[in-house]
């Protein structure tokens, strides 16, 4: 049954309506969690997109578009051609194929568990119901992508386009501790350092080799030195590989490097620093690939919408709403980078993202839906 409305509802009426929809949300969430959707598993993502399209059609009254990409289908719903708010989420999860069979949706009182429930299927369900509860759905669009967990390479252009077309973005990533919104995120990226040397017998003629492992050892402190923790920039070598046998001088080595920064200008410095790495051993070569995938989501881009959320919380009887800065990146980094005001962390209340302990507060779903509904109302009505 469609729950879209054409009349204006007060905050109290919207909150009461969504409170009454709590059981329906949970029932849809159970089905959604049990539709497995690991990143890059196309058949699973196709099923997930069809489920999501059916849910949106039933609750919001009109069907979304399913947009195919080389990393899976995105689901895009528009209330009209006159939209002012873009709600962003993703239906891919980090859990490998087969996880749902071992650990399907389960409920213990007000706690729901299951792969992807916190990041971010509960947030998606809440938002759909929240949008449907206010007449401002007409000026709203929802974009649920298929590749956020693997870098958003196939959805970035669409995210940027729709963000600029609407002018305000609400991101359904799960909340921080206690339901806090995310008002700043570090920029994130990964570099791969490839080292080429020359193999030789380690016992008979090691001098004829060029030891890529020795070169790796020289590069690690140079890489780590690019960090500036005093301004929130971290540079962390994470995975290193070298060698084929214990009696062979290694002819190749690789280092993976995780980088994160708060200040937008640090992105260019990090990329220049990584690109400037050169070999210390004669004859060795160092090649660097990768870069900053998501620029920082700076607090200046969230300030206006967070202020609106505080007023909405007061109007809707939501107490203790906080805003915090976090280290991980999201698609909010992408939308803010093109100059569009963005607010993140509007999804579920819970914990354990990407872990077997992942869970959500089921009793909080109506309240979080109301927060999205109120934000949509406030943004559209100016």
BELHU-V298490 format. One record per backbone hydrogen bond with DSSP energy under -0.5 kcal/mol. CO is the residue of the C=O (numbers start at 1). NH is the residue of the N-H. E is the energy in kcal/mol with one decimal. If there is no record, write none. Layout:
<<CO & NH & E> <CO & NH & E>>
This chain:
<<10 & 14 & -2.6> <11 & 15 & -2.7> <12 & 16 & -2.3> <13 & 17 & -2.5> <14 & 18 & -2.5> <15 & 19 & -2.4> <16 & 20 & -1.7> <17 & 21 & -0.6> <18 & 21 & -0.7> <19 & 22 & -1.2> <21 & 25 & -2.4> <22 & 26 & -2.1> <23 & 27 & -2.3> <24 & 28 & -2.2> <25 & 29 & -2.6> <26 & 30 & -2.5> <27 & 31 & -1.6> <28 & 32 & -2.4> <29 & 33 & -2.9> <30 & 34 & -1.7> <32 & 35 & -1.3> <34 & 36 & -1.0> <37 & 93 & -2.2> <38 & 41 & -1.8> <40 & 42 & -1.2> <41 & 45 & -2.5> <42 & 46 & -2.6> <43 & 47 & -1.9> <44 & 48 & -2.5> <45 & 49 & -2.6> <46 & 50 & -2.2> <47 & 51 & -2.4> <48 & 52 & -2.6> <49 & 53 & -2.6> <50 & 54 & -2.3> <51 & 55 & -2.4> <52 & 56 & -2.7> <53 & 57 & -2.4> <54 & 58 & -2.4> <55 & 59 & -2.6> <56 & 60 & -3.0> <56 & 61 & -0.6> <57 & 61 & -1.3> <59 & 3 & -1.8> <65 & 67 & -0.6> <65 & 76 & -2.9> <66 & 68 & -0.6> <67 & 74 & -3.1> <69 & 72 & -1.4> <71 & 40 & -0.6> <74 & 67 & -2.9> <74 & 76 & -0.5> <75 & 144 & -3.1> <76 & 65 & -3.3> <77 & 142 & -2.7> <85 & 87 & -0.5> <85 & 141 & -2.2> <86 & 88 & -0.5> <86 & 170 & -2.6> <87 & 143 & -3.0> <88 & 172 & -2.9> <89 & 145 & -2.7> <93 & 39 & -2.3> <96 & 99 & -1.9> <98 & 102 & -1.3> <99 & 103 & -2.7> <103 & 115 & -0.8> <106 & 113 & -2.7> <108 & 111 & -1.8> <110 & 112 & -0.5> <110 & 362 & -2.8> <110 & 363 & -0.7> <111 & 108 & -2.7> <112 & 360 & -2.3> <113 & 106 & -1.9> <114 & 117 & -1.9> <116 & 121 & -2.7> <117 & 122 & -2.1> <118 & 120 & -0.5> <120 & 124 & -1.7> <121 & 125 & -2.1> <122 & 126 & -2.5> <123 & 127 & -2.1> <124 & 128 & -2.1> <125 & 129 & -2.0> <126 & 130 & -2.7> <127 & 131 & -2.9> <128 & 132 & -1.9> <129 & 133 & -0.8> <130 & 133 & -0.7> <131 & 134 & -1.5> <134 & 137 & -1.6> <135 & 138 & -1.4> <136 & 139 & -1.8> <137 & 140 & -1.8> <139 & 84 & -3.6> <139 & 85 & -1.4> <140 & 79 & -2.7> <141 & 87 & -2.9> <142 & 77 & -2.9> <142 & 144 & -0.5> <143 & 89 & -2.3> <143 & 145 & -0.6> <144 & 75 & -3.0> <145 & 91 & -2.7> <145 & 92 & -0.6> <147 & 150 & -1.0> <147 & 152 & -2.8> <148 & 151 & -1.6> <152 & 156 & -1.6> <155 & 159 & -2.7> <156 & 160 & -2.7> <157 & 161 & -2.4> <158 & 162 & -2.6> <159 & 163 & -2.2> <160 & 164 & -2.2> <161 & 165 & -1.7> <162 & 166 & -1.6> <163 & 167 & -2.8> <167 & 341 & -0.6> <168 & 86 & -2.8> <169 & 343 & -2.1> <170 & 88 & -2.8> <171 & 346 & -2.2> <173 & 347 & -2.5> <176 & 179 & -2.1> <177 & 180 & -1.0> <180 & 176 & -2.9> <181 & 183 & -0.7> <181 & 324 & -2.6> <182 & 344 & -1.4> <184 & 326 & -2.6> <185 & 297 & -2.0> <187 & 261 & -1.7> <188 & 293 & -0.9> <188 & 294 & -2.5> <189 & 259 & -2.5> <190 & 291 & -1.8> <191 & 257 & -2.6> <192 & 194 & -0.6> <192 & 289 & -2.3> <193 & 195 & -0.5> <193 & 255 & -2.0> <194 & 287 & -2.8> <195 & 253 & -1.8> <196 & 285 & -2.0> <198 & 210 & -2.4> <200 & 249 & -3.0> <201 & 205 & -1.3> <205 & 208 & -1.8> <206 & 209 & -1.8> <210 & 198 & -2.1> <210 & 212 & -0.8> <211 & 215 & -1.8> <212 & 216 & -2.2> <213 & 217 & -2.2> <214 & 218 & -1.4> <215 & 219 & -1.8> <216 & 220 & -2.0> <217 & 221 & -0.7> <218 & 222 & -0.7> <219 & 223 & -2.6> <220 & 224 & -2.8> <221 & 225 & -1.6> <223 & 226 & -1.8> <224 & 227 & -1.6> <228 & 231 & -2.2> <228 & 233 & -2.1> <229 & 232 & -1.2> <231 & 262 & -0.5> <232 & 234 & -0.6> <233 & 228 & -1.5> <234 & 260 & -2.3> <235 & 237 & -0.5> <236 & 258 & -2.7> <239 & 256 & -3.0> <241 & 254 & -2.4> <245 & 248 & -1.5> <247 & 202 & -2.6> <250 & 212 & -2.5> <251 & 197 & -3.5> <252 & 243 & -1.1> <253 & 195 & -3.2> <254 & 241 & -2.2> <255 & 193 & -3.0> <256 & 238 & -3.1> <256 & 239 & -0.8> <257 & 191 & -2.4> <258 & 236 & -3.1> <259 & 189 & -1.7> <260 & 234 & -2.4> <261 & 187 & -3.9> <263 & 266 & -1.7> <264 & 267 & -1.4> <264 & 268 & -0.5> <265 & 269 & -1.3> <266 & 270 & -2.7> <267 & 271 & -2.2> <268 & 272 & -2.4> <269 & 273 & -2.7> <270 & 274 & -2.6> <271 & 275 & -2.0> <272 & 276 & -1.3> <274 & 277 & -1.3> <281 & 284 & -1.8> <285 & 196 & -2.4> <287 & 194 & -3.2> <289 & 192 & -2.3> <291 & 190 & -1.5> <291 & 293 & -0.8> <294 & 188 & -2.1> <296 & 298 & -0.9> <297 & 185 & -2.1> <298 & 301 & -2.1> <299 & 302 & -1.2> <299 & 303 & -1.4> <301 & 342 & -2.0> <302 & 306 & -2.7> <303 & 307 & -1.9> <304 & 308 & -1.6> <305 & 309 & -2.4> <306 & 310 & -1.9> <307 & 311 & -1.5> <308 & 312 & -2.6> <309 & 313 & -2.8> <310 & 314 & -1.8> <311 & 315 & -2.4> <312 & 316 & -2.4> <313 & 318 & -3.1> <314 & 317 & -0.8> <317 & 319 & -0.6> <322 & 181 & -3.0> <324 & 183 & -2.0> <324 & 184 & -0.9> <326 & 186 & -1.2> <330 & 333 & -1.2> <330 & 334 & -0.6> <331 & 335 & -2.0> <332 & 336 & -2.3> <333 & 337 & -1.6> <334 & 338 & -0.7> <335 & 338 & -0.7> <335 & 340 & -1.5> <336 & 339 & -2.0> <341 & 169 & -2.1> <343 & 171 & -2.9> <344 & 182 & -2.2> <348 & 175 & -2.5> <348 & 350 & -0.5> <349 & 361 & -3.2> <351 & 359 & -2.6> <352 & 355 & -2.1> <355 & 358 & -1.7> <358 & 114 & -0.9> <359 & 351 & -1.9> <360 & 112 & -2.3> <360 & 362 & -0.9> <361 & 364 & -1.0> <362 & 365 & -1.4> <364 & 368 & -2.3> <365 & 369 & -2.4> <366 & 370 & -2.3> <367 & 371 & -1.8> <368 & 372 & -1.9> <369 & 373 & -2.5> <370 & 374 & -2.9> <371 & 375 & -2.1> <372 & 376 & -2.5> <373 & 377 & -2.4> <374 & 378 & -2.7> <375 & 379 & -2.9> <376 & 380 & -2.5> <377 & 381 & -2.3> <378 & 382 & -0.7> <379 & 382 & -0.6>>
